[in-house]
Amino acid sequence: MGDSHSGSSDEVPRNPIAPQGMGSVGEEAASNVVGGGSGTGPLGSAATPAASTPAATTSGLSGSKRSRRTSWVWNHFTIVNNFKDEQGIDIGQRAVCHYCDTHYKCLSNNGVGPHGRHLQKYHADKIGNASDSNFVYSKEKMRHGLALYVAAAEQPFTFGDDIRFEHFVQNCLNPSFAKVSRNSTRSDTKKAHTEVKKDLISELATVGAIGFTSDMWDFEVLDKVYSITFDNHSANTATLPLFTRNLTTPYFGQLLHLRCVCHVINLVVQDGLTHIAPQISKIRNAVLFIATSPSRQQEFDKLCTSLYNLKPKNMNSDVQNRWNSTYIMLKSCRKYSDAISGYVNQRYRPCRGSPLTQADWEIGFEFMKFLKVFYVATVGCSGVRYPTSCIVLHHLFNISVNFRRHREHPNFAHACIDMEGKFRKYYEEMPPIFMLAAVMDPRMKLQGVNLLLRTIGTNLGITTLPSSANVYDLLTSMYAKYDSKFRSNAACTAAPLPSSRSTNDEFWDFVSSNLGSSTVTSRIELDKYLDLESVDEKDRRDFDVLAWWKINEVKYPVLSIMARDLLTPPVSTVASESAFSAGKRVLDERRSRLAPDILDCLICLKDWEDARLGIQKRSAKDEFRGYFADSDIDSD
């Protein structure tokens, strides 16, 4: 190309909407090449009316085929046939910039990327916000998207029927938009739900095993139930024989019943909170004193900025019967303890005239560290985008270490007695799936599981935990059944997902310092896997269990199926409870007459859309966000 800018190939982002005022090539632009019969075009190329064509109406293809050019760049280029370069050589049809001598190929299969980059780089003042656009407005697609949004964002069916919304879309987004009535959105929502549910049923038909929680609804998978995770209500346990009689469990039904780990942790902590709460009552009262009055909050904010050089902050007050909120409250007070003490001691005495002292804060922050282990376990076990069955022993180990460290502390002694008693009630007989799934974690295997069980037993005085031989017997028994079923046609459908990890967790330090390595000596898949060298120490903290099995499924065709099934069950009902807790927001006093099928559509579509976008448990309206989440949980 004979141009001073060399047709820069730098990429520029594409914007789907071109600016107003850039229509087809105008007469003035065309006359630069065509007007006058024997005029001279850019680069001094000879051009005649027959040799030049407005870019908007020619295809750039040789022959007679012609079609309209739709890209915005043709508002700034003109097609010149029989274009001659600086040496006077005819190089065929070229696209010539209106503002300089730059020229490019213009065959349809060449694209217009270089043209657009040239304009963006050298003539930005001429093109404004011009962009390439392949967008075509579709009323049908718009209505489908609106139905999904209304369901996922918990909006009323009248959302698309509001004249103010119509005005906004028509004037700021797309003038072709027209209001969508309440009944149309309602109908579209039902249609979308039916389509997504049908696709989901088809997808579930291709998988082997499915882990449920007690809040799940049926999707024609009664012959695929591997496990059901319940909370700890006695009625749930009583229903198990009914499930056993009516479900066809394809994978032997040995691990059907799971208790929600997060509910057990909640029960354990609640038993200790009665001893902890009185010791932090002055901190709680001080936070409430500030938080319950806007004027006092403003005074506190001014004090933070003027005297303590701190940003204004609203402290999290705790909620009775929610131990998580006690942890969050204490954590929100870090760095602000002096400011809180200075303010409340002057304006208010938290406890019958007794000032808030540094000793009170030391006790409070010690409790915060004590509760953090339970909080991290709750967050980790309630995850939805990684396997959780293989990490339960990890968190139970951390909890046992926490008890061992604090049981002799005078402020924790009574709390630890009650909490350890509740812990032993549920885990003196360790659920088999927690051990088997942990073995399927290549970082752990049988040796690591045995190490954890022995340490948990030692820390808590539990003598009934299985030995390594017992766990191995469970493994070989289950593997034999998988081998007999899948040996001839092994397949694996697992896909890599994000791993769960905590960057300052001492768990992996403990594992790395106690596990050795060995070499392959056995023949069957299970023994080969157990004998292989463990994952490198440097890789243990940041590890994707499912990705490892996906990579190694050819090496372990049967065992990978068994691993997939063992890693499938959720160990908490928190995620499903979170999804169905939307019901009280969808079915409120303003929408109290929703039919059951519509309520079904709205709740399911919301959860499916959140899952598709990867934002489950991230909604600002989701009660579990404040209950379980904290952005800097690992920063202590």
C-alpha positions in Angstrom: 0.0 0.0 0.0 1.3 3.4 -0.9 0.0 5.3 2.1 1.7 7.4 4.8 -0.1 5.5 7.5 0.6 2.0 6.3 -2.9 0.9 7.0 -2.2 0.1 10.7 -3.3 -3.3 11.8 -3.9 -2.4 15.5 -7.1 -3.9 16.8 -9.9 -1.7 18.0 -12.9 -2.7 20.0 -16.2 -3.1 18.2 -19.3 -1.2 19.3 -22.6 -2.5 18.1 -24.3 0.8 17.5 -23.1 3.4 14.9 -23.6 7.1 15.6 -26.3 9.2 14.1 -25.5 11.3 11.0 -23.5 8.6 9.3 -25.7 7.5 6.5 -24.7 6.3 3.0 -21.9 7.9 1.1 -23.0 11.4 0.1 -22.7 13.2 -3.2 -19.8 15.3 -1.9 -17.7 12.3 -1.0 -18.5 10.5 -4.3 -17.6 13.6 -6.3 -14.0 13.5 -5.0 -13.6 10.6 -7.4 -16.4 10.7 -9.9 -17.4 14.3 -10.5 -16.1 16.1 -13.6 -15.5 13.2 -16.0 -11.8 13.4 -16.0 -11.0 14.5 -12.5 -8.2 13.2 -10.4 -8.8 11.1 -7.4 -6.6 10.4 -4.3 -3.0 9.5 -5.1 -3.5 11.1 -8.5 -5.3 8.0 -9.8 -7.2 8.5 -12.9 -10.9 7.9 -12.3 -14.0 8.1 -14.5 -17.6 7.8 -13.7 -17.6 4.2 -14.8 -14.5 3.4 -12.8 -15.7 4.6 -9.4 -18.7 3.6 -7.3 -20.2 4.8 -4.0 -19.1 2.2 -1.4 -22.6 1.7 -0.1 -23.9 0.0 -3.2 -21.1 -2.3 -4.5 -20.1 -5.6 -3.2 -16.4 -5.5 -4.1 -16.7 -8.9 -5.8 -15.6 -9.3 -9.3 -18.3 -10.0 -11.8 -21.9 -8.8 -11.8 -22.9 -9.8 -8.2 -23.8 -6.7 -6.2 -25.0 -6.2 -2.7 -25.3 -3.3 -0.2 -22.3 -2.7 2.0 -23.6 -2.2 5.6 -20.5 -1.5 7.7 -20.1 2.0 9.1 -16.6 2.3 7.6 -18.1 2.7 4.1 -19.3 6.1 5.2 -15.6 7.1 5.1 -14.3 5.1 2.1 -15.1 5.1 -1.6 -14.6 2.2 -3.9 -12.3 3.0 -6.9 -12.2 0.5 -9.8 -9.0 0.1 -11.7 -7.0 2.0 -9.1 -3.5 2.9 -10.0 -0.7 3.0 -7.4 2.2 5.5 -7.2 4.0 3.7 -10.1 0.9 4.0 -12.3 0.2 0.2 -12.1 -3.4 -0.8 -12.2 -4.0 -2.9 -9.0 -7.7 -3.3 -9.4 -10.5 -2.3 -7.1 -9.5 -0.4 -3.9 -11.3 1.3 -1.0 -9.9 4.9 -0.6 -10.1 6.9 2.6 -12.0 10.2 2.2 -9.5 12.0 4.5 -6.0 10.9 3.2 -4.3 8.8 0.6 -4.7 5.5 2.4 -6.3 2.6 0.4 -7.2 -1.0 1.1 -8.5 -4.1 -0.6 -12.2 -4.2 -0.7 -13.2 -7.8 -1.6 -15.9 -9.0 0.7 -13.9 -11.8 2.1 -11.1 -9.4 3.2 -13.3 -7.8 5.9 -13.1 -4.2 7.0 -10.9 -4.5 10.2 -8.0 -2.5 8.7 -10.3 0.2 7.5 -11.9 0.7 10.9 -8.5 0.6 12.7 -7.2 3.2 10.3 -10.1 5.5 11.0 -10.0 5.0 14.7 -6.2 5.7 14.8 -5.9 8.6 12.4 -9.3 10.2 11.9 -11.0 9.8 15.2 -12.2 13.4 15.1 -14.0 12.7 11.8 -15.8 9.5 12.8 -16.9 10.3 16.4 -18.3 7.1 18.0 -18.5 5.1 14.8 -18.5 1.4 15.0 -19.1 -1.8 13.1 -22.5 -3.4 13.7 -23.9 -6.8 12.8 -26.7 -6.3 15.3 -30.3 -6.9 14.0 -33.2 -6.1 16.3 -35.5 -9.1 16.9 -38.8 -8.6 18.7 -38.9 -12.3 19.5 -35.4 -12.3 21.0 -36.2 -9.2 23.0 -39.3 -10.7 24.6 -37.4 -13.9 25.5 -34.7 -11.8 27.1 -37.2 -9.6 28.9 -38.9 -12.7 30.3 -35.6 -14.1 31.6 -34.7 -10.7 33.2 -38.0 -10.3 34.9 -37.7 -13.7 36.5 -34.1 -13.5 37.4 -34.2 -9.9 38.8 -37.5 -10.6 40.7 -39.3 -7.9 38.8 -43.1 -7.7 38.2 -44.7 -8.8 34.9 -45.6 -5.2 34.3 -42.0 -4.2 34.1 -41.9 -4.1 30.2 -45.3 -2.4 30.1 -44.2 0.8 31.8 -44.3 3.9 29.5 -41.2 5.3 31.2 -39.3 2.2 30.4 -40.5 2.3 26.8 -39.4 5.9 26.5 -36.0 5.1 27.9 -35.4 2.1 25.6 -36.7 3.9 22.5 -34.6 7.0 23.0 -31.4 5.6 24.5 -31.1 2.0 23.2 -33.4 1.0 20.2 -36.2 3.0 18.6 -37.9 -0.2 17.4 -38.8 -1.2 20.9 -42.4 -1.4 21.9 -44.0 -2.0 25.3 -44.7 -5.6 26.3 -47.9 -6.2 28.1 -48.2 -8.0 31.5 -50.0 -11.0 30.0 -47.4 -11.3 27.2 -44.5 -11.3 29.7 -46.3 -13.8 31.8 -46.8 -16.1 28.8 -43.2 -15.6 27.7 -41.9 -16.5 31.2 -43.9 -19.8 31.1 -42.6 -20.5 27.6 -39.0 -19.8 28.7 -39.3 -22.0 31.8 -40.7 -24.9 29.7 -37.9 -24.6 27.2 -35.1 -24.4 29.8 -36.6 -27.2 31.8 -36.8 -29.4 28.8 -33.2 -28.8 28.0 -32.2 -29.5 31.6 -34.1 -32.8 31.6 -32.3 -33.8 28.4 -29.0 -32.9 29.9 -29.6 -34.7 33.1 -30.6 -37.8 31.1 -26.9 -38.0 30.0 -25.4 -38.0 33.5 -24.8 -41.0 35.7 -25.4 -39.9 39.3 -27.1 -36.8 40.9 -26.8 -35.5 44.4 -29.9 -33.8 45.8 -30.8 -31.6 48.7 -34.2 -32.0 50.4 -35.4 -28.8 48.7 -34.9 -30.0 45.2 -37.9 -30.7 42.8 -38.1 -33.7 40.5 -36.8 -33.5 37.0 -37.4 -37.1 35.9 -34.2 -38.4 37.6 -35.7 -40.8 40.1 -33.5 -43.6 38.7 -30.3 -41.5 39.2 -30.4 -40.4 42.8 -27.1 -41.0 44.4 -27.5 -39.0 47.6 -30.0 -36.6 49.4 -28.7 -34.0 51.7 -31.1 -33.0 54.5 -30.9 -30.5 57.3 -31.1 -31.9 60.8 -34.8 -32.0 61.5 -36.0 -35.3 62.8 -38.8 -35.5 60.3 -36.3 -35.7 57.5 -34.6 -38.7 59.0 -38.0 -40.3 59.4 -38.7 -40.0 55.7 -35.6 -42.0 54.7 -37.3 -45.4 54.6 -39.9 -43.9 52.2 -37.2 -42.6 49.9 -35.5 -46.0 50.0 -38.7 -47.9 49.0 -39.7 -45.5 46.2 -36.3 -44.5 44.6 -34.4 -46.7 42.2 -30.8 -45.8 43.2 -28.5 -46.9 40.4 -25.4 -46.6 42.4 -26.3 -49.0 45.2 -27.9 -46.5 47.6 -25.1 -46.9 50.2 -24.6 -43.2 50.6 -28.2 -42.0 50.2 -28.5 -39.9 53.4 -26.3 -36.9 54.2 -26.8 -34.4 57.0 -26.1 -30.8 56.1 -22.7 -30.0 57.4 -23.5 -26.3 57.7 -26.5 -27.0 59.9 -24.4 -29.2 62.1 -21.8 -26.5 62.4 -24.6 -24.1 63.3 -25.8 -26.4 66.1 -22.3 -26.8 67.4 -21.6 -23.0 67.5 -25.0 -22.2 69.0 -24.2 -24.4 72.0 -21.1 -22.4 72.7 -22.6 -19.0 71.9 -24.5 -18.9 75.1 -21.2 -18.8 76.9 -19.5 -16.4 74.5 -22.2 -13.8 74.1 -22.1 -12.4 77.7 -18.4 -11.7 77.4 -18.8 -9.5 74.4 -22.0 -7.8 75.5 -20.3 -4.4 75.9 -19.0 -4.5 72.3 -22.5 -5.5 71.0 -24.2 -2.7 73.0 -21.6 -0.2 71.8 -22.1 -1.1 68.1 -25.9 -1.0 68.5 -25.7 2.4 70.2 -23.9 3.8 67.1 -25.8 1.9 64.4 -29.4 2.5 65.7 -29.2 6.3 65.4 -28.4 8.2 62.1 -27.3 11.2 64.1 -24.9 9.2 66.3 -23.6 7.4 63.2 -22.8 10.8 61.6 -21.0 12.0 64.8 -19.0 8.7 64.9 -18.1 9.2 61.2 -16.8 12.7 61.9 -14.8 11.4 64.8 -13.2 8.7 62.7 -12.0 11.1 60.0 -11.0 14.0 62.3 -9.3 12.3 65.2 -8.4 8.7 64.1 -7.7 9.2 60.4 -10.2 6.5 59.5 -12.8 6.3 56.7 -16.4 6.5 57.9 -17.8 3.0 58.4 -21.1 1.5 59.3 -20.5 -1.4 61.8 -22.3 -4.7 61.3 -24.6 -5.3 64.3 -25.2 -8.9 65.0 -28.5 -10.8 64.9 -29.7 -13.0 67.7 -29.5 -16.7 66.9 -27.2 -16.1 63.9 -23.7 -16.8 65.1 -22.3 -15.7 61.7 -23.4 -12.2 62.4 -21.5 -12.2 65.7 -18.3 -13.0 63.8 -19.1 -10.4 61.1 -19.8 -7.8 63.8 -16.5 -8.4 65.5 -14.6 -8.4 62.2 -16.2 -5.1 61.1 -14.8 -3.5 64.3 -11.2 -4.2 63.5 -9.1 -1.0 63.2 -12.0 0.9 64.7 -11.9 -0.3 68.3 -10.2 2.8 69.6 -12.7 5.1 67.8 -15.6 3.1 69.1 -14.3 3.1 72.6 -13.6 6.9 72.5 -17.1 7.7 71.2 -19.2 5.4 73.4 -17.2 6.0 76.6 -17.9 9.7 76.2 -21.6 9.4 75.1 -22.7 6.1 76.5 -21.5 3.5 79.1 -22.2 0.1 77.5 -22.6 -1.8 80.7 -24.0 0.0 83.8 -21.4 2.7 83.7 -18.4 0.3 83.0 -16.3 1.8 80.2 -15.3 -0.2 77.1 -11.7 -1.1 77.6 -8.8 -2.6 75.6 -9.3 -5.8 77.6 -12.8 -6.1 76.3 -11.6 -5.8 72.7 -8.8 -8.4 73.3 -11.5 -10.9 74.4 -13.7 -9.9 71.5 -11.1 -10.3 68.9 -10.0 -13.6 70.4 -13.6 -14.8 70.0 -13.5 -13.6 66.4 -10.5 -15.8 65.7 -12.2 -18.7 67.4 -15.4 -18.3 65.3 -13.5 -17.7 62.1 -12.8 -21.5 61.7 -16.5 -22.3 61.8 -17.3 -19.4 59.5 -14.7 -20.5 56.9 -16.1 -24.1 57.1 -19.6 -22.8 56.6 -18.7 -20.8 53.5 -16.5 -23.5 52.1 -19.1 -26.3 52.5 -21.9 -24.2 51.1 -20.1 -23.7 47.8 -21.9 -24.5 44.5 -19.2 -24.3 41.8 -16.7 -26.9 43.1 -17.0 -30.3 44.8 -17.7 -30.1 48.6 -17.8 -33.7 49.7 -14.0 -34.1 49.5 -13.3 -31.0 51.7 -15.4 -31.8 54.7 -12.6 -33.7 56.5 -10.4 -30.7 55.8 -12.7 -28.4 57.7 -13.5 -30.9 60.5 -9.7 -31.2 61.1 -9.4 -27.4 61.4 -12.3 -27.4 63.8 -10.7 -30.1 66.0 -7.5 -28.1 66.1 -9.5 -25.0 67.1 -11.0 -26.9 70.0 -7.6 -28.2 71.1 -6.1 -24.8 71.2 -8.9 -23.0 73.1 -10.3 -25.6 75.5 -7.8 -24.6 78.2 -8.4 -20.8 77.8 -10.5 -19.5 80.7 -12.8 -17.5 78.4 -13.5 -20.6 76.1 -13.5 -23.5 78.5 -17.2 -23.8 79.1 -18.1 -23.1 75.5 -15.7 -25.8 74.2 -17.2 -28.4 76.5 -20.7 -27.9 75.1 -19.5 -27.5 71.5 -17.2 -30.6 71.5 -20.1 -32.6 72.9 -22.3 -31.6 70.0 -19.6 -32.2 67.5 -19.0 -35.7 68.8 -22.7 -36.5 68.7 -22.7 -36.1 64.9 -19.2 -37.2 63.9 -18.2 -40.0 66.3 -19.5 -42.1 63.4 -18.0 -40.3 60.4 -20.3 -40.4 57.4 -18.6 -42.8 54.8 -18.9 -40.4 51.9 -16.7 -37.8 53.6 -13.9 -40.3 53.8 -14.4 -41.9 50.4 -14.6 -38.6 48.6 -11.5 -37.3 50.4 -9.6 -40.4 49.1 -10.6 -39.3 45.6 -8.7 -36.1 46.1 -5.2 -36.9 44.7 -3.7 -34.6 47.4 -5.1 -36.8 50.1 -5.7 -40.4 49.1 -5.9 -43.1 51.7 -2.8 -42.1 53.6 -4.0 -38.5 54.0 -7.5 -39.6 55.1 -6.1 -41.9 57.7 -3.8 -39.1 59.0 -6.8 -36.8 59.4 -9.0 -39.3 61.1 -6.3 -40.2 63.6 -5.7 -36.5 64.3 -9.3 -35.6 64.7 -9.8 -38.5 67.0 -6.8 -37.5 69.1 -7.8 -33.8 69.3 -11.4 -34.6 70.4 -10.9 -37.9 72.3 -13.0 -39.9 69.7 -12.0 -43.6 69.6 -14.7 -44.8 67.1 -13.4 -43.3 63.9 -12.5 -45.9 61.2 -9.0 -47.1 60.7 -7.2 -47.1 57.4 -8.1 -50.7 56.9 -11.8 -50.0 57.4 -11.7 -47.2 54.8 -9.8 -49.3 52.4 -12.4 -52.1 52.8 -15.2 -49.6 52.0 -13.2 -48.4 48.9 -12.5 -51.9 47.5 -16.1 -53.0 48.1 -17.5 -50.0 46.2 -14.9 -50.2 43.5 -15.7 -53.9 42.9 -19.3 -52.9 42.1 -18.3 -50.1 39.8 -15.8 -52.4 38.1 -18.4 -55.0 37.4 -20.8 -52.5 36.0 -18.5 -50.2 34.0 -15.4 -52.2 33.0 -16.6 -52.9 29.5 -17.8 -49.4 28.7 -16.2 -46.9 31.0 -17.0 -43.2 30.4 -16.7 -40.0 32.4 -18.6 -36.8 32.0 -17.0 -34.7 34.7 -15.8 -31.2 33.6 -13.3 -28.9 35.3 -14.7 -26.4 37.8 -13.1 -23.9 40.2 -11.4 -25.4 43.2 -12.1 -24.4 46.8 -9.1 -23.1 48.8 -8.1 -20.8 51.6 -4.8 -19.1 51.1 -3.7 -18.9 54.7 -5.1 -22.3 55.8 -2.6 -24.3 57.8 -4.4 -27.5 56.8 -2.2 -28.1 53.7 1.0 -27.3 55.7 0.0 -30.1 58.1 -0.7 -32.5 55.2 2.5 -31.6 53.3 4.7 -32.2 56.4 3.2 -35.6 57.2 2.6 -37.3 53.8 5.3 -39.1 51.9 5.3 -40.6 48.4 5.4 -44.1 46.9 5.7 -45.8 43.5 3.3 -47.8 41.4 3.3 -51.4 42.3 -0.3 -52.7 41.9 -2.4 -53.7 38.9 -6.0 -52.8 39.5 -7.0 -49.1 39.0 -7.8 -48.4 42.7 -4.5 -49.7 44.0 -2.6 -48.0 41.2 -4.2 -44.7 42.1 -3.6 -45.1 45.8 0.1 -46.0 45.2 0.9 -43.1 42.9 3.0 -40.3 44.2 0.9 -37.5 45.7 0.4 -34.1 44.1 3.4 -31.8 44.4 3.5 -29.8 47.6 3.6 -26.5 45.7 0.4 -27.4 43.8 -1.7 -28.5 46.8 -3.2 -25.2 47.8 -4.4 -24.3 44.3 -5.8 -27.5 42.8 -8.8 -28.5 40.7 -9.9 -32.0 41.7 -12.3 -32.5 38.8 -9.8 -31.3 36.2 -7.3 -33.8 37.5 -9.8 -36.6 37.1 -10.8 -35.4 33.7 -7.2 -35.4 32.5 -6.6 -38.9 34.0 -9.9 -40.6 33.0 -8.1 -42.6 30.3 -5.7 -44.0 32.8 -8.5 -44.7 35.3 -11.7 -45.4 33.2 -13.7 -47.0 36.0 -12.2 -45.3 39.0 -12.9 -41.9 37.4 -16.6 -42.7 37.3 -16.5 -43.7 40.9 -14.6 -40.4 41.7 -17.2 -38.4 39.8 -20.0 -39.9 41.8 -18.3 -39.5 45.1 -17.5 -35.9 44.4 -21.0 -35.1 43.2 -23.1 -34.8 46.4 -23.5 -31.4 48.0 -22.8 -31.5 51.7 -25.0 -28.5 52.5 -28.6 -27.4 51.8 -27.6 -23.7 52.0 -27.5 -23.2 48.2 -31.0 -24.7 47.6 -32.4 -22.9 50.6 -31.0 -19.7 49.2 -32.7 -20.3 45.9 -36.0 -21.1 47.4 -35.8 -18.3 49.9 -36.6 -16.1 46.9 -40.2 -17.3 47.3 -40.9 -14.8 50.1 -39.7 -12.0 47.8 -41.5 -13.2 44.7 -44.7 -14.0 46.6 -45.2 -10.9 48.7 -48.2 -8.8 49.7 -48.3 -7.2 46.3 -48.2 -10.4 44.4 -50.2 -12.7 46.7 -52.3 -14.3 43.9 -49.6 -15.9 41.8 -50.6 -19.3 40.6 -48.3 -22.2 41.7 -47.1 -22.9 38.1 -46.1 -19.2 37.7 -44.3 -19.2 41.1 -42.5 -22.4 39.9 -41.4 -20.6 36.7 -40.2 -17.5 38.4 -38.1 -19.2 41.1 -36.6 -21.8 38.8 -35.8 -19.3 36.0 -34.1 -17.0 38.5 -31.8 -19.8 39.8 -31.1 -21.1 36.3 -30.2 -17.6 35.0 -28.0 -16.9 38.0 -26.2 -20.3 37.5 -25.8 -19.5 33.8 -24.2 -16.2 34.6 -22.2 -17.6 37.5 -23.7 -15.2 40.0 -25.5 -17.6 42.4 -25.4 -16.3 46.0 -24.2 -12.9 44.7 -27.5 -11.1 44.6 -27.6 -8.0 46.9 -31.1 -9.1 47.9 -30.0 -12.6 48.8 -30.2 -13.0 52.6 -27.4 -15.5 52.5 -25.0 -12.9 51.1 -24.8 -11.1 54.4 -25.2 -14.3 56.3 -22.3 -16.3 54.8 -20.1 -14.0 52.7 -17.2 -11.8 53.6 -14.8 -10.3 51.0 -11.6 -10.5 53.0 -12.2 -13.7 54.9 -8.6 -14.8 54.3 -6.9 -11.5 55.1 -6.4 -12.1 58.8 
